[in-house]
Amino acid sequence: MAKEIITTIKIRGVYFYEGKDLLQSKSINIGNKVLLRHDFKNPYDSNAIEVILSKNKAKLGDLPKEIAAKYVNLINNDFIKSAQI
């Protein structure tokens, strides 16, 4: 049985990706699904996790480095597949 975990995590880098425009246009709503994906190519953080808006595949930003390190193995092993805003 799947377990639901409720936590609040601030997304970093929103102003460097599509997140900025989506926030300004109010295209992001509470309840929107997001995908959490390990960004293997990130030169600054080998554990980087991208936050992608499911409905249009826009990158919103990344999980903070200290949080990504805790979740990267869970995401890579499909224990965490998605999240909600």
Secondary structure, DSSP 8 states (H G I E B T S, - for coil): -----------B-GGGSTHHHHHHTT---TT-EEEEEE-TT-SS-TT-EEEEETTT--EEEE--HHHHHHHHHHHHTTS--EEE-
